[in-house]
Amino acid sequence: MDLAAAFAPIRLLYIDDDRGLSRLVEKELGRHGYVVTCAPDGDAGLEALQCGEYDVCALDHYMPGREGLDVLPDIMALKAPPPVVYVTGAQEGRIAVAALRAGAADYVIKDVSEDFTSLLRSALEDALLRRRLQRENEAAQEQVRLARDRAEAMLREVNHRVGNSLQLVSSFISLQQRQLADEGARAALSEAKARIEAVAHVHRRLYTSDEMGSVAMDEYLSGLIEELGKSVGPEGTAPRITLDASSMVVTTDQAVSLGVVVTELVTNAVKYAYGPGETGEIRVILQPGPDGRALLTVEDDGPGLGEDAKPKGTGLGGKIISAMAGGLRSAVEYDHSHRGVRAKLAFDLTHG
């Protein structure tokens, strides 16, 4: 490939104390469209690189004063240095390897035959092509990064708006509650509000998180339990909700499902585990399990499920729990050996 013929002239800095060979390189490569500048030693070459712009550089090893391996690190330390092709003797493979490790793009065996300039030109153009591909790849990666940042900003804004909308719905429900005298209706609206808050809490976390597709469950559950604790009644007059959650990350969909399940199970425990004024404990536990799975447990120390071994309530909460657990490809199981209610949900952490 003749890059100089296909594109703008290639500006080559040739650093070599051999003036005869330098003139040969200047003449032969000039016929192929190169603009060649010659420097007689490493210091002159460095000065030329600092003062001018070059597309590529060829650096000889043996020179008076400083050898090429002494000059090469200084070239690499320049801001945006050109690719360097190292020129060395026929029996100096060790030197060529050292040059490549120091940052040279390629090397050429130096001799006085007609093949030298041809091999040098081939190495120079290969180095230029690799540099061009590297820059194009970096530019493409930058475009991908910018596109990803824009998409994440848009998604963050969507989560912000969804969270605000859910908060507005929750506020409307609170207003409606205040207008109702029927305790059953007020309780139903309170449960609906808790379900909405469980979903809204996920979106609020996504809005403030750097990870748009995943949720840290320990942090999410901590905030959710705090909200649920505020809703059950003043401290000292209602059950205490505790959390023991290991650090783990789940997908957004999993977080929503788990949040709703926790809300339903905790709400049931608040309603049925303890009598009015009793201050028992409701424990939410999230621990990693074997084979990439995790186990969510919600338990209390109340009277348990009773003889029929079924959760109490209207049945709507149970249907919601089953639907959310089904989304996790799992089901809630009850441990009847526990004196109160102990609900367990095992789920796959890799499920997406």
N, C-alpha and C positions, 0 to 999 in steps of 0.2 A: 504494500500500500504506500503510495507517495502522498503523504499528508500535506507536504508543502505545496504540491501541485494542486491538490484538491481544495485547500483552504488558504488562508493568508500565509505569507512567508514565515517560516519557523525561525525564531531568534535563538541561536545557539551560542553559548559561551563555552569555548574550548580552552581548558586550562592545562598547559603542557609547556615545559621548557625547551622541547625539541622544535626549533623554529622551522626546520625543513618539513617535518611532519605536520606542523600547524598550517603551513602554507598549502600543503597537499590537501588537508581536510577542508580548508577554506575554499580551495579551487574546486574540488570534486563535489562537495555538498552544495556549493554555490550554484553548480549546474543543475541541481535539483530543487532550486528555489529557497535554499537556506540563506539566512543572513548570519554570517559567522563572525564573532568577535573573539580574538585570541588574547589570552593572558599568559605571561611567561612563568608565573609561579602562583602559589596559593594565596598569598596576601593580595596580589594584584587581582586575582579572581574574586576574592571576597569584596574588595573595593568596587569592582565592576558590578557585582550582584547588588550591592547596597545602593549604588547610584543609578543603575539602569534596570530595565525589565527584560527578562529572558524567559523563553518558553521551556528550555531544557538546557542541561549543563553536562559536559563531558569532563571528567577529572582524571588526570594521570597520577600514577602512584609515586614514581621516582621523580622528585624535583628538588632543586637546591633549597636549603633552609628547612622547609617543612614538607614532609611527605603527604601524599594524598589522604592517608588515614588520619593525619593530624588536622587537616583542613576540613574534611567531610563533616565532623560534628559541628563545626562553626557554620557551615552552610545549612545544615539541618536546623540549627537554632535560629536562623533568620525567619522573619515573618513571611509566611507563604512562600517557602523556597521552591524552586523548580525541581522536577525530578532529575536525579543525577545518575549518569551512566559512568561506571568506574572503568578506567583503562589500566590494565596490568599486564605483566609478562606471561609468557606461555606456560611456565612451570610454577606458577604462583597461585595455585588453587586456594591455599590457606588465606592469602591476602584477599582474594575475591570474596571468600565466605565472610571474612571480617568486614569487608566493605558493605556487603548486603545486610549484615547484622547492624551496621552503623546507620543504615537508612538509604543506601544506594538502591535505585530501582532495578539496575541490571549491571552487567559487566561485559567487557569486550577484551579479548586477547590482543595485545599490541604487537604488530609486526610491520614490516616494510613492504609486504606484498600488496597487490592490487585489491585483494579481498578485504583488507582492513577497513577502508572507507565504506565499502558496501555493508560489511557487518556492523560497523558503527552506526550507519544510517538506519539499518533495520532495528538495532537496539534502541536508538533514540526515538524512532517512531512508535515502537512497541511501548516504551515508557510513556510517551505522550498520550497514546491511546488509552493506556490504563489510567492515567491521571484524568483524562477526559471522562472516562466511564465512572471513575470514582466521584468526580464532581457532579455528574448527572445523577448518580445514585444518591448522593447527599442532598441534591436539590429535590429529588423525588421524595426522599424521606422527610424533608422539611415540609413539602406540600402535604404529605400524609399527616404529619404532626399538626399542621395548621388546620386541616380539615377535621381531624379528630378533636382538636380544641374547640372548633366552632360547633361541632356536633354535641360535645359534652356541655358547652355553654347553653345550647338550645335545650338539651335534655334537662339540665339543671333548672332552667327557667320553666320548663313544663312541670317539673316536680314542684317547683315553688308555687305555681298557679294551682296545680291539683291540690297541694297541701292547703293553700288559702281557701279554695272552694270547699274542701272537706271541713275546714274549720268554720266556714260560714254556715254550712249545713248543720254542724254541731251546735252552733249558736242559735239557729232557728229552732232546733229541737229543745234547747234549754228554755227558750221563750215560750214554746208551746207547753212545756212541762208546768211552767208557773201558772198557766191558765187553767190547768186541769185540777179537779178536786178528787177524781177517782184515783185511788192509790195504785190499783192494778195498771191503769193506763200510764200513770207516771213512771211506774217501775219498768214497763215495756219500753217507754221512750228512753229511759236511763240506760237500758241494755243496748238499745239501738245506737245511742250516742257513744257508748263504750266501744262498740264494734267499729264505728266510724273513726274514733280516735286511734284505734289500733292501726288502721290503714294510714291515717293521716300522719302518724308518728314515723312510719317508714319514709314517706315522702319528705318530711321535714329533715330527716337524717340524710337522705340522698341530696337534698338541696345544699347542705353544708359540708358534704363529704367530697373528697377527691376521687373516690372510687364510685363510679356511677352505676356499675352493674352488680355490686355486692354490698352486703351489710354486715358489720361487726355485731354479732348477736348479743354479746355480753353488754355492749354499750346500748344497743337498741332496747333490750329487755329491762335494763336499769331505768331508762327513761319511761318505759311503758309501765313498769311496776310503780314508779313514783306517781304517775298519773292515776293509776288504779287505786293507790293508797289514799289519794286525796278524795276520791269519789265514794269511799266506803263509809266515811264518817270521821268525826274528830278523833284524834289520837287518845287512846285510853278508853274509848267507848266502842271500839270496833276491832275485828280481827287484825292482826299485824301480818303484813305480806312481806316475806323475805325472799331474797334471790341469791342463789349460788350458781353462777354461770361461768364456765370455762371460756377462754378466749377462742372464738372460732368465727369463720366467715361463711356466709351462705348467700345464695342468689337473692335478688330482690323479691321474686315470686315466693321463694321459700320463707323469707322474712315476713311477708304479708300473711301467709298461711299460718305460720307459727305464732305470730302476734295475735291473730284472731282466736286461735285455739287457746292460748294462754288467757286471753280476756274472758272467753266463755267459761273455762274451767275455774278461774279465780272468782268470777261473778257467781257461779254456782256454789262455790265454797263459802263465799260471803253470805249467801242467802240461806244455805241449808246446814252448814257445819256447826254453827254456834247460835245459841239463842240470843235474844235481845240483851245488849249490855255485856255479853261475854267477850273476852279478849284473847281468844286462842290465836294460833299461828297458822298461816297458809304459806307453804313453802313451794317456791318455783326453782327447779334444779335443771340445769342443762350441762351435760357431761359428754365428752367424746366416748364412743364405743369402739368395738373392734371392726376391722374390715371397712374403714372409711365411713362408718355410720356414727350417729349421735343419738342420745336419748334425752328427751324432754320429760320431766316428771313434775306434776302438780299434786300436792298432797296436803291433807289437813288431819286434825286429831278429833274430828267430830264423831257422830254416831255411825257413820258409814252409810252404805247404800240401802240397808234394810233387807228384808226377806226376799224381795223380788230382784235384788242385785241390779237394779236399773237406776240411772241418775234421775233425780227428781226434776220437775219443771213441766213446761208446756210441750216439750219435744222439739221446739224450734232450735234451741241451742244445740241439742244433740245432732240435729240434721246439719247445722252449720259446722259443727266439729267434724262430722263424718265427711262433709264436702271438702273442708280444708285439708284434712288428713289424706283424703283420696288424691288431692293435688300433689301431695308429697309421696304418693305411692305407698301409703301406709295406713294404719288404723290405730285408734286409741284403745288401749287395753287397760282393764282395771285389776289391781292387785287386791284380791279379796282376803289375803292373809294380814293386810294392814288393818289396824283397828278403826281408822277413819276411812276417807276416800283417798286412794292413790291411783292417779291416772298416768299412764305411760304412753309415750309416742316415740317410736324409733324411726329414724329417717336417714336417708342416704345423703351424705354431704356432697357427693359428686353429682347428684340429680340436678339437671338444669332445665 
